[in-house]
Amino acid sequence: MSTPDFSTAENNQQLSQEVSCMKALLTLMLQAMGQADAGRVIIKMEKQIAQMEDEAQAAVFSSTVKQIKQAYRQ
């Protein structure tokens, strides 16, 4: 069995497109789960963010989760 190649783009524009794709993928996965399970996932992510020691990283994660929540609600 071969190992999948999850290499990441070298340039910023392509990397940002990969991140946008991952946000959309996660949003679609949450929508497919159903409201109760998706809510649990989001709550766990928010708890994880609250426990982060690096405030800059926590701010980025928080912003990302807010974007995903907004897309999920549409």
PDB file with SEQRES, HELIX, SHEET and CRYST1 records, atoms N, CA, C and O in Angstrom:
SEQRES   1 A   74  MET SER THR PRO ASP PHE SER THR ALA GLU ASN ASN GLN          
SEQRES   2 A   74  GLN LEU SER GLN GLU VAL SER CYS MET LYS ALA LEU LEU          
SEQRES   3 A   74  THR LEU MET LEU GLN ALA MET GLY GLN ALA ASP ALA GLY          
SEQRES   4 A   74  ARG VAL ILE ILE LYS MET GLU LYS GLN ILE ALA GLN MET          
SEQRES   5 A   74  GLU ASP GLU ALA GLN ALA ALA VAL PHE SER SER THR VAL          
SEQRES   6 A   74  LYS GLN ILE LYS GLN ALA TYR ARG GLN                          
HELIX    1 AA1 ASN A   12  MET A   33  1                                  22    
HELIX    2 AA2 GLN A   35  ALA A   50  1                                  16    
HELIX    3 AA3 GLU A   55  ARG A   73  1                                  19    
CRYST1    1.000    1.000    1.000  90.00  90.00  90.00 P 1           1          
ATOM      1  N   MET A   1       0.844  -1.172   0.000  1.00  0.00           N  
ATOM      2  CA  MET A   1       0.000   0.000   0.000  1.00  0.00           C  
ATOM      3  C   MET A   1       0.891   1.236   0.000  1.00  0.00           C  
ATOM      4  O   MET A   1       1.840   1.312   0.780  1.00  0.00           O  
ATOM      5  N   SER A   2       0.600   2.197  -0.856  1.00  0.00           N  
ATOM      6  CA  SER A   2       1.429   3.387  -0.954  1.00  0.00           C  
ATOM      7  C   SER A   2       0.944   4.479   0.001  1.00  0.00           C  
ATOM      8  O   SER A   2      -0.227   4.522   0.379  1.00  0.00           O  
ATOM      9  N   THR A   3       1.858   5.343   0.373  1.00  0.00           N  
ATOM     10  CA  THR A   3       1.550   6.465   1.244  1.00  0.00           C  
ATOM     11  C   THR A   3       1.120   7.652   0.392  1.00  0.00           C  
ATOM     12  O   THR A   3       1.821   8.007  -0.556  1.00  0.00           O  
ATOM     13  N   PRO A   4      -0.024   8.278   0.705  1.00  0.00           N  
ATOM     14  CA  PRO A   4      -0.458   9.420  -0.092  1.00  0.00           C  
ATOM     15  C   PRO A   4       0.508  10.602   0.049  1.00  0.00           C  
ATOM     16  O   PRO A   4       1.133  10.786   1.094  1.00  0.00           O  
ATOM     17  N   ASP A   5       0.615  11.384  -0.997  1.00  0.00           N  
ATOM     18  CA  ASP A   5       1.477  12.556  -0.995  1.00  0.00           C  
ATOM     19  C   ASP A   5       0.659  13.779  -0.618  1.00  0.00           C  
ATOM     20  O   ASP A   5      -0.178  14.232  -1.399  1.00  0.00           O  
ATOM     21  N   PHE A   6       0.891  14.316   0.569  1.00  0.00           N  
ATOM     22  CA  PHE A   6       0.196  15.511   1.030  1.00  0.00           C  
ATOM     23  C   PHE A   6       1.142  16.697   1.061  1.00  0.00           C  
ATOM     24  O   PHE A   6       1.106  17.506   1.988  1.00  0.00           O  
ATOM     25  N   SER A   7       1.980  16.798   0.057  1.00  0.00           N  
ATOM     26  CA  SER A   7       2.924  17.913   0.024  1.00  0.00           C  
ATOM     27  C   SER A   7       2.165  19.234  -0.076  1.00  0.00           C  
ATOM     28  O   SER A   7       1.068  19.294  -0.631  1.00  0.00           O  
ATOM     29  N   THR A   8       2.757  20.269   0.461  1.00  0.00           N  
ATOM     30  CA  THR A   8       2.144  21.587   0.504  1.00  0.00           C  
ATOM     31  C   THR A   8       2.848  22.504  -0.482  1.00  0.00           C  
ATOM     32  O   THR A   8       4.050  22.387  -0.721  1.00  0.00           O  
ATOM     33  N   ALA A   9       2.079  23.409  -1.042  1.00  0.00           N  
ATOM     34  CA  ALA A   9       2.610  24.337  -2.045  1.00  0.00           C  
ATOM     35  C   ALA A   9       3.721  25.206  -1.462  1.00  0.00           C  
ATOM     36  O   ALA A   9       3.753  25.482  -0.263  1.00  0.00           O  
ATOM     37  N   GLU A  10       4.607  25.619  -2.319  1.00  0.00           N  
ATOM     38  CA  GLU A  10       5.732  26.457  -1.904  1.00  0.00           C  
ATOM     39  C   GLU A  10       5.384  27.943  -1.925  1.00  0.00           C  
ATOM     40  O   GLU A  10       5.892  28.707  -1.105  1.00  0.00           O  
ATOM     41  N   ASN A  11       4.522  28.363  -2.854  1.00  0.00           N  
ATOM     42  CA  ASN A  11       4.236  29.800  -2.926  1.00  0.00           C  
ATOM     43  C   ASN A  11       2.977  30.153  -2.133  1.00  0.00           C  
ATOM     44  O   ASN A  11       2.096  29.315  -1.940  1.00  0.00           O  
ATOM     45  N   ASN A  12       2.908  31.385  -1.685  1.00  0.00           N  
ATOM     46  CA  ASN A  12       1.835  31.821  -0.783  1.00  0.00           C  
ATOM     47  C   ASN A  12       0.453  31.757  -1.417  1.00  0.00           C  
ATOM     48  O   ASN A  12      -0.511  31.380  -0.750  1.00  0.00           O  
ATOM     49  N   GLN A  13       0.338  32.114  -2.680  1.00  0.00           N  
ATOM     50  CA  GLN A  13      -0.979  32.118  -3.311  1.00  0.00           C  
ATOM     51  C   GLN A  13      -1.549  30.705  -3.414  1.00  0.00           C  
ATOM     52  O   GLN A  13      -2.720  30.479  -3.109  1.00  0.00           O  
ATOM     53  N   GLN A  14      -0.731  29.773  -3.836  1.00  0.00           N  
ATOM     54  CA  GLN A  14      -1.208  28.395  -3.947  1.00  0.00           C  
ATOM     55  C   GLN A  14      -1.491  27.818  -2.555  1.00  0.00           C  
ATOM     56  O   GLN A  14      -2.453  27.071  -2.379  1.00  0.00           O  
ATOM     57  N   LEU A  15      -0.672  28.155  -1.588  1.00  0.00           N  
ATOM     58  CA  LEU A  15      -0.899  27.699  -0.218  1.00  0.00           C  
ATOM     59  C   LEU A  15      -2.213  28.254   0.324  1.00  0.00           C  
ATOM     60  O   LEU A  15      -2.961  27.532   0.983  1.00  0.00           O  
ATOM     61  N   SER A  16      -2.501  29.519   0.057  1.00  0.00           N  
ATOM     62  CA  SER A  16      -3.757  30.104   0.532  1.00  0.00           C  
ATOM     63  C   SER A  16      -4.958  29.429  -0.134  1.00  0.00           C  
ATOM     64  O   SER A  16      -6.009  29.277   0.488  1.00  0.00           O  
ATOM     65  N   GLN A  17      -4.803  29.028  -1.390  1.00  0.00           N  
ATOM     66  CA  GLN A  17      -5.882  28.306  -2.064  1.00  0.00           C  
ATOM     67  C   GLN A  17      -6.089  26.929  -1.441  1.00  0.00           C  
ATOM     68  O   GLN A  17      -7.224  26.470  -1.317  1.00  0.00           O  
ATOM     69  N   GLU A  18      -5.003  26.271  -1.051  1.00  0.00           N  
ATOM     70  CA  GLU A  18      -5.118  24.977  -0.377  1.00  0.00           C  
ATOM     71  C   GLU A  18      -5.844  25.126   0.958  1.00  0.00           C  
ATOM     72  O   GLU A  18      -6.677  24.292   1.313  1.00  0.00           O  
ATOM     73  N   VAL A  19      -5.527  26.185   1.693  1.00  0.00           N  
ATOM     74  CA  VAL A  19      -6.179  26.427   2.986  1.00  0.00           C  
ATOM     75  C   VAL A  19      -7.666  26.691   2.773  1.00  0.00           C  
ATOM     76  O   VAL A  19      -8.496  26.173   3.521  1.00  0.00           O  
ATOM     77  N   SER A  20      -8.011  27.483   1.771  1.00  0.00           N  
ATOM     78  CA  SER A  20      -9.418  27.752   1.467  1.00  0.00           C  
ATOM     79  C   SER A  20     -10.153  26.467   1.110  1.00  0.00           C  
ATOM     80  O   SER A  20     -11.297  26.259   1.516  1.00  0.00           O  
ATOM     81  N   CYS A  21      -9.496  25.624   0.361  1.00  0.00           N  
ATOM     82  CA  CYS A  21     -10.080  24.332   0.010  1.00  0.00           C  
ATOM     83  C   CYS A  21     -10.339  23.499   1.270  1.00  0.00           C  
ATOM     84  O   CYS A  21     -11.395  22.879   1.395  1.00  0.00           O  
ATOM     85  N   MET A  22      -9.399  23.483   2.183  1.00  0.00           N  
ATOM     86  CA  MET A  22      -9.554  22.704   3.410  1.00  0.00           C  
ATOM     87  C   MET A  22     -10.694  23.259   4.273  1.00  0.00           C  
ATOM     88  O   MET A  22     -11.432  22.491   4.890  1.00  0.00           O  
ATOM     89  N   LYS A  23     -10.839  24.582   4.317  1.00  0.00           N  
ATOM     90  CA  LYS A  23     -11.949  25.184   5.060  1.00  0.00           C  
ATOM     91  C   LYS A  23     -13.280  24.772   4.450  1.00  0.00           C  
ATOM     92  O   LYS A  23     -14.217  24.430   5.172  1.00  0.00           O  
ATOM     93  N   ALA A  24     -13.369  24.802   3.130  1.00  0.00           N  
ATOM     94  CA  ALA A  24     -14.601  24.404   2.456  1.00  0.00           C  
ATOM     95  C   ALA A  24     -14.889  22.924   2.688  1.00  0.00           C  
ATOM     96  O   ALA A  24     -16.035  22.540   2.924  1.00  0.00           O  
ATOM     97  N   LEU A  25     -13.858  22.101   2.622  1.00  0.00           N  
ATOM     98  CA  LEU A  25     -14.016  20.667   2.855  1.00  0.00           C  
ATOM     99  C   LEU A  25     -14.531  20.407   4.268  1.00  0.00           C  
ATOM    100  O   LEU A  25     -15.450  19.610   4.455  1.00  0.00           O  
ATOM    101  N   LEU A  26     -13.949  21.068   5.256  1.00  0.00           N  
ATOM    102  CA  LEU A  26     -14.387  20.886   6.633  1.00  0.00           C  
ATOM    103  C   LEU A  26     -15.828  21.348   6.814  1.00  0.00           C  
ATOM    104  O   LEU A  26     -16.602  20.702   7.520  1.00  0.00           O  
ATOM    105  N   THR A  27     -16.190  22.458   6.185  1.00  0.00           N  
ATOM    106  CA  THR A  27     -17.566  22.951   6.260  1.00  0.00           C  
ATOM    107  C   THR A  27     -18.540  21.924   5.698  1.00  0.00           C  
ATOM    108  O   THR A  27     -19.572  21.645   6.308  1.00  0.00           O  
ATOM    109  N   LEU A  28     -18.218  21.366   4.546  1.00  0.00           N  
ATOM    110  CA  LEU A  28     -19.087  20.356   3.939  1.00  0.00           C  
ATOM    111  C   LEU A  28     -19.179  19.100   4.801  1.00  0.00           C  
ATOM    112  O   LEU A  28     -20.242  18.485   4.891  1.00  0.00           O  
ATOM    113  N   MET A  29     -18.088  18.723   5.423  1.00  0.00           N  
ATOM    114  CA  MET A  29     -18.104  17.554   6.308  1.00  0.00           C  
ATOM    115  C   MET A  29     -19.006  17.809   7.513  1.00  0.00           C  
ATOM    116  O   MET A  29     -19.774  16.934   7.912  1.00  0.00           O  
ATOM    117  N   LEU A  30     -18.912  19.005   8.090  1.00  0.00           N  
ATOM    118  CA  LEU A  30     -19.767  19.344   9.230  1.00  0.00           C  
ATOM    119  C   LEU A  30     -21.241  19.331   8.827  1.00  0.00           C  
ATOM    120  O   LEU A  30     -22.090  18.842   9.573  1.00  0.00           O  
ATOM    121  N   GLN A  31     -21.543  19.873   7.638  1.00  0.00           N  
ATOM    122  CA  GLN A  31     -22.923  19.875   7.161  1.00  0.00           C  
ATOM    123  C   GLN A  31     -23.441  18.453   6.960  1.00  0.00           C  
ATOM    124  O   GLN A  31     -24.613  18.177   7.218  1.00  0.00           O  
ATOM    125  N   ALA A  32     -22.585  17.564   6.507  1.00  0.00           N  
ATOM    126  CA  ALA A  32     -22.987  16.178   6.280  1.00  0.00           C  
ATOM    127  C   ALA A  32     -23.202  15.426   7.592  1.00  0.00           C  
ATOM    128  O   ALA A  32     -23.977  14.470   7.635  1.00  0.00           O  
ATOM    129  N   MET A  33     -22.532  15.843   8.648  1.00  0.00           N  
ATOM    130  CA  MET A  33     -22.632  15.165   9.948  1.00  0.00           C  
ATOM    131  C   MET A  33     -23.995  15.332  10.593  1.00  0.00           C  
ATOM    132  O   MET A  33     -24.480  14.418  11.260  1.00  0.00           O  
ATOM    133  N   GLY A  34     -24.599  16.446  10.410  1.00  0.00           N  
ATOM    134  CA  GLY A  34     -25.824  16.761  11.129  1.00  0.00           C  
ATOM    135  C   GLY A  34     -25.521  17.776  12.205  1.00  0.00           C  
ATOM    136  O   GLY A  34     -24.388  17.893  12.674  1.00  0.00           O  
ATOM    137  N   GLN A  35     -26.543  18.502  12.586  1.00  0.00           N  
ATOM    138  CA  GLN A  35     -26.370  19.649  13.464  1.00  0.00           C  
ATOM    139  C   GLN A  35     -25.795  19.294  14.839  1.00  0.00           C  
ATOM    140  O   GLN A  35     -24.908  19.993  15.329  1.00  0.00           O  
ATOM    141  N   ALA A  36     -26.278  18.238  15.458  1.00  0.00           N  
ATOM    142  CA  ALA A  36     -25.827  17.895  16.812  1.00  0.00           C  
ATOM    143  C   ALA A  36     -24.347  17.521  16.830  1.00  0.00           C  
ATOM    144  O   ALA A  36     -23.589  18.026  17.658  1.00  0.00           O  
ATOM    145  N   ASP A  37     -23.937  16.644  15.927  1.00  0.00           N  
ATOM    146  CA  ASP A  37     -22.540  16.216  15.892  1.00  0.00           C  
ATOM    147  C   ASP A  37     -21.616  17.348  15.460  1.00  0.00           C  
ATOM    148  O   ASP A  37     -20.524  17.500  16.008  1.00  0.00           O  
ATOM    149  N   ALA A  38     -22.043  18.135  14.490  1.00  0.00           N  
ATOM    150  CA  ALA A  38     -21.232  19.263  14.039  1.00  0.00           C  
ATOM    151  C   ALA A  38     -21.055  20.273  15.168  1.00  0.00           C  
ATOM    152  O   ALA A  38     -19.975  20.839  15.338  1.00  0.00           O  
ATOM    153  N   GLY A  39     -22.099  20.494  15.926  1.00  0.00           N  
ATOM    154  CA  GLY A  39     -22.013  21.401  17.071  1.00  0.00           C  
ATOM    155  C   GLY A  39     -21.002  20.919  18.095  1.00  0.00           C  
ATOM    156  O   GLY A  39     -20.257  21.717  18.663  1.00  0.00           O  
ATOM    157  N   ARG A  40     -20.974  19.614  18.331  1.00  0.00           N  
ATOM    158  CA  ARG A  40     -19.999  19.053  19.276  1.00  0.00           C  
ATOM    159  C   ARG A  40     -18.573  19.266  18.781  1.00  0.00           C  
ATOM    160  O   ARG A  40     -17.682  19.601  19.563  1.00  0.00           O  
ATOM    161  N   VAL A  41     -18.362  19.075  17.496  1.00  0.00           N  
ATOM    162  CA  VAL A  41     -17.022  19.272  16.922  1.00  0.00           C  
ATOM    163  C   VAL A  41     -16.584  20.722  17.104  1.00  0.00           C  
ATOM    164  O   VAL A  41     -15.452  20.987  17.511  1.00  0.00           O  
ATOM    165  N   ILE A  42     -17.474  21.652  16.806  1.00  0.00           N  
ATOM    166  CA  ILE A  42     -17.137  23.070  16.925  1.00  0.00           C  
ATOM    167  C   ILE A  42     -16.855  23.439  18.379  1.00  0.00           C  
ATOM    168  O   ILE A  42     -15.912  24.177  18.661  1.00  0.00           O  
ATOM    169  N   ILE A  43     -17.658  22.934  19.288  1.00  0.00           N  
ATOM    170  CA  ILE A  43     -17.440  23.219  20.715  1.00  0.00           C  
ATOM    171  C   ILE A  43     -16.089  22.668  21.167  1.00  0.00           C  
ATOM    172  O   ILE A  43     -15.371  23.336  21.912  1.00  0.00           O  
ATOM    173  N   LYS A  44     -15.736  21.471  20.731  1.00  0.00           N  
ATOM    174  CA  LYS A  44     -14.433  20.901  21.095  1.00  0.00           C  
ATOM    175  C   LYS A  44     -13.285  21.737  20.533  1.00  0.00           C  
ATOM    176  O   LYS A  44     -12.272  21.942  21.202  1.00  0.00           O  
ATOM    177  N   MET A  45     -13.450  22.215  19.301  1.00  0.00           N  
ATOM    178  CA  MET A  45     -12.415  23.081  18.715  1.00  0.00           C  
ATOM    179  C   MET A  45     -12.266  24.370  19.519  1.00  0.00           C  
ATOM    180  O   MET A  45     -11.148  24.818  19.773  1.00  0.00           O  
ATOM    181  N   GLU A  46     -13.375  24.958  19.915  1.00  0.00           N  
ATOM    182  CA  GLU A  46     -13.319  26.199  20.693  1.00  0.00           C  
ATOM    183  C   GLU A  46     -12.669  25.967  22.059  1.00  0.00           C  
ATOM    184  O   GLU A  46     -11.940  26.827  22.552  1.00  0.00           O  
ATOM    185  N   LYS A  47     -12.928  24.821  22.663  1.00  0.00           N  
ATOM    186  CA  LYS A  47     -12.269  24.485  23.941  1.00  0.00           C  
ATOM    187  C   LYS A  47     -10.766  24.316  23.737  1.00  0.00           C  
ATOM    188  O   LYS A  47      -9.965  24.766  24.557  1.00  0.00           O  
ATOM    189  N   GLN A  48     -10.393  23.665  22.638  1.00  0.00           N  
ATOM    190  CA  GLN A  48      -8.976  23.468  22.311  1.00  0.00           C  
ATOM    191  C   GLN A  48      -8.285  24.817  22.135  1.00  0.00           C  
ATOM    192  O   GLN A  48      -7.169  25.013  22.615  1.00  0.00           O  
ATOM    193  N   ILE A  49      -8.941  25.735  21.454  1.00  0.00           N  
ATOM    194  CA  ILE A  49      -8.385  27.065  21.224  1.00  0.00           C  
ATOM    195  C   ILE A  49      -8.185  27.784  22.548  1.00  0.00           C  
ATOM    196  O   ILE A  49      -7.160  28.434  22.751  1.00  0.00           O  
ATOM    197  N   ALA A  50      -9.149  27.675  23.449  1.00  0.00           N  
ATOM    198  CA  ALA A  50      -9.061  28.341  24.748  1.00  0.00           C  
ATOM    199  C   ALA A  50      -7.879  27.840  25.571  1.00  0.00           C  
ATOM    200  O   ALA A  50      -7.376  28.564  26.429  1.00  0.00           O  
ATOM    201  N   GLN A  51      -7.432  26.619  25.323  1.00  0.00           N  
ATOM    202  CA  GLN A  51      -6.325  26.038  26.077  1.00  0.00           C  
ATOM    203  C   GLN A  51      -4.959  26.305  25.452  1.00  0.00           C  
ATOM    204  O   GLN A  51      -3.936  25.958  26.043  1.00  0.00           O  
ATOM    205  N   MET A  52      -4.925  26.908  24.283  1.00  0.00           N  
ATOM    206  CA  MET A  52      -3.653  27.164  23.603  1.00  0.00           C  
ATOM    207  C   MET A  52      -2.841  28.214  24.356  1.00  0.00           C  
ATOM    208  O   MET A  52      -3.379  29.218  24.826  1.00  0.00           O  
ATOM    209  N   GLU A  53      -1.558  27.967  24.460  1.00  0.00           N  
ATOM    210  CA  GLU A  53      -0.673  28.910  25.142  1.00  0.00           C  
ATOM    211  C   GLU A  53      -0.225  30.037  24.218  1.00  0.00           C  
ATOM    212  O   GLU A  53      -0.041  31.169  24.666  1.00  0.00           O  
ATOM    213  N   ASP A  54      -0.052  29.742  22.954  1.00  0.00           N  
ATOM    214  CA  ASP A  54       0.380  30.743  21.979  1.00  0.00           C  
ATOM    215  C   ASP A  54      -0.835  31.560  21.538  1.00  0.00           C  
ATOM    216  O   ASP A  54      -1.690  31.073  20.798  1.00  0.00           O  
ATOM    217  N   GLU A  55      -0.898  32.814  22.007  1.00  0.00           N  
ATOM    218  CA  GLU A  55      -2.069  33.647  21.730  1.00  0.00           C  
ATOM    219  C   GLU A  55      -2.216  33.980  20.248  1.00  0.00           C  
ATOM    220  O   GLU A  55      -3.338  34.089  19.754  1.00  0.00           O  
ATOM    221  N   ALA A  56      -1.118  34.141  19.539  1.00  0.00           N  
ATOM    222  CA  ALA A  56      -1.180  34.451  18.111  1.00  0.00           C  
ATOM    223  C   ALA A  56      -1.780  33.267  17.353  1.00  0.00           C  
ATOM    224  O   ALA A  56      -2.627  33.447  16.478  1.00  0.00           O  
ATOM    225  N   GLN A  57      -1.338  32.064  17.693  1.00  0.00           N  
ATOM    226  CA  GLN A  57      -1.874  30.871  17.043  1.00  0.00           C  
ATOM    227  C   GLN A  57      -3.346  30.690  17.403  1.00  0.00           C  
ATOM    228  O   GLN A  57      -4.153  30.318  16.551  1.00  0.00           O  
ATOM    229  N   ALA A  58      -3.695  30.949  18.650  1.00  0.00           N  
ATOM    230  CA  ALA A  58      -5.088  30.831  19.072  1.00  0.00           C  
ATOM    231  C   ALA A  58      -5.973  31.813  18.308  1.00  0.00           C  
ATOM    232  O   ALA A  58      -7.106  31.482  17.960  1.00  0.00           O  
ATOM    233  N   ALA A  59      -5.469  33.008  18.045  1.00  0.00           N  
ATOM    234  CA  ALA A  59      -6.242  33.996  17.293  1.00  0.00           C  
ATOM    235  C   ALA A  59      -6.485  33.535  15.860  1.00  0.00           C  
ATOM    236  O   ALA A  59      -7.576  33.723  15.320  1.00  0.00           O  
ATOM    237  N   VAL A  60      -5.478  32.937  15.250  1.00  0.00           N  
ATOM    238  CA  VAL A  60      -5.633  32.416  13.887  1.00  0.00           C  
ATOM    239  C   VAL A  60      -6.641  31.273  13.874  1.00  0.00           C  
ATOM    240  O   VAL A  60      -7.523  31.233  13.016  1.00  0.00           O  
ATOM    241  N   PHE A  61      -6.519  30.358  14.808  1.00  0.00           N  
ATOM    242  CA  PHE A  61      -7.461  29.230  14.885  1.00  0.00           C  
ATOM    243  C   PHE A  61      -8.882  29.746  15.122  1.00  0.00           C  
ATOM    244  O   PHE A  61      -9.829  29.271  14.495  1.00  0.00           O  
ATOM    245  N   SER A  62      -9.029  30.712  16.019  1.00  0.00           N  
ATOM    246  CA  SER A  62     -10.338  31.266  16.327  1.00  0.00           C  
ATOM    247  C   SER A  62     -10.964  31.905  15.091  1.00  0.00           C  
ATOM    248  O   SER A  62     -12.149  31.709  14.819  1.00  0.00           O  
ATOM    249  N   SER A  63     -10.185  32.655  14.361  1.00  0.00           N  
ATOM    250  CA  SER A  63     -10.676  33.283  13.133  1.00  0.00           C  
ATOM    251  C   SER A  63     -11.103  32.233  12.121  1.00  0.00           C  
ATOM    252  O   SER A  63     -12.131  32.386  11.462  1.00  0.00           O  
ATOM    253  N   THR A  64     -10.330  31.181  11.995  1.00  0.00           N  
ATOM    254  CA  THR A  64     -10.652  30.110  11.058  1.00  0.00           C  
ATOM    255  C   THR A  64     -11.945  29.412  11.456  1.00  0.00           C  
ATOM    256  O   THR A  64     -12.790  29.143  10.601  1.00  0.00           O  
ATOM    257  N   VAL A  65     -12.110  29.118  12.729  1.00  0.00           N  
ATOM    258  CA  VAL A  65     -13.334  28.462  13.195  1.00  0.00           C  
ATOM    259  C   VAL A  65     -14.538  29.374  12.964  1.00  0.00           C  
ATOM    260  O   VAL A  65     -15.609  28.894  12.591  1.00  0.00           O  
ATOM    261  N   LYS A  66     -14.379  30.680  13.181  1.00  0.00           N  
ATOM    262  CA  LYS A  66     -15.479  31.615  12.924  1.00  0.00           C  
ATOM    263  C   LYS A  66     -15.876  31.600  11.453  1.00  0.00           C  
ATOM    264  O   LYS A  66     -17.063  31.634  11.128  1.00  0.00           O  
ATOM    265  N   GLN A  67     -14.895  31.551  10.570  1.00  0.00           N  
ATOM    266  CA  GLN A  67     -15.185  31.494   9.134  1.00  0.00           C  
ATOM    267  C   GLN A  67     -15.941  30.214   8.780  1.00  0.00           C  
ATOM    268  O   GLN A  67     -16.894  30.238   8.001  1.00  0.00           O  
ATOM    269  N   ILE A  68     -15.505  29.108   9.358  1.00  0.00           N  
ATOM    270  CA  ILE A  68     -16.154  27.820   9.084  1.00  0.00           C  
ATOM    271  C   ILE A  68     -17.576  27.818   9.641  1.00  0.00           C  
ATOM    272  O   ILE A  68     -18.495  27.325   8.987  1.00  0.00           O  
ATOM    273  N   LYS A  69     -17.767  28.364  10.842  1.00  0.00           N  
ATOM    274  CA  LYS A  69     -19.100  28.436  11.435  1.00  0.00           C  
ATOM    275  C   LYS A  69     -20.032  29.282  10.566  1.00  0.00           C  
ATOM    276  O   LYS A  69     -21.191  28.922  10.358  1.00  0.00           O  
ATOM    277  N   GLN A  70     -19.525  30.400  10.064  1.00  0.00           N  
ATOM    278  CA  GLN A  70     -20.339  31.267   9.212  1.00  0.00           C  
ATOM    279  C   GLN A  70     -20.736  30.533   7.931  1.00  0.00           C  
ATOM    280  O   GLN A  70     -21.891  30.605   7.510  1.00  0.00           O  
ATOM    281  N   ALA A  71     -19.795  29.834   7.313  1.00  0.00           N  
ATOM    282  CA  ALA A  71     -20.089  29.078   6.096  1.00  0.00           C  
ATOM    283  C   ALA A  71     -21.064  27.941   6.392  1.00  0.00           C  
ATOM    284  O   ALA A  71     -21.937  27.641   5.577  1.00  0.00           O  
ATOM    285  N   TYR A  72     -20.916  27.311   7.551  1.00  0.00           N  
ATOM    286  CA  TYR A  72     -21.788  26.203   7.941  1.00  0.00           C  
ATOM    287  C   TYR A  72     -23.242  26.664   8.067  1.00  0.00           C  
ATOM    288  O   TYR A  72     -24.164  25.941   7.688  1.00  0.00           O  
ATOM    289  N   ARG A  73     -23.439  27.865   8.597  1.00  0.00           N  
ATOM    290  CA  ARG A  73     -24.780  28.380   8.834  1.00  0.00           C  
ATOM    291  C   ARG A  73     -25.496  28.819   7.563  1.00  0.00           C  
ATOM    292  O   ARG A  73     -26.716  28.985   7.565  1.00  0.00           O  
ATOM    293  N   GLN A  74     -24.758  29.006   6.492  1.00  0.00           N  
ATOM    294  CA  GLN A  74     -25.401  29.481   5.239  1.00  0.00           C  
ATOM    295  C   GLN A  74     -26.216  28.407   4.585  1.00  0.00           C  
ATOM    296  O   GLN A  74     -26.815  28.640   3.535  1.00  0.00           O  
TER     297      GLN A  74                                                      
END                                                                             
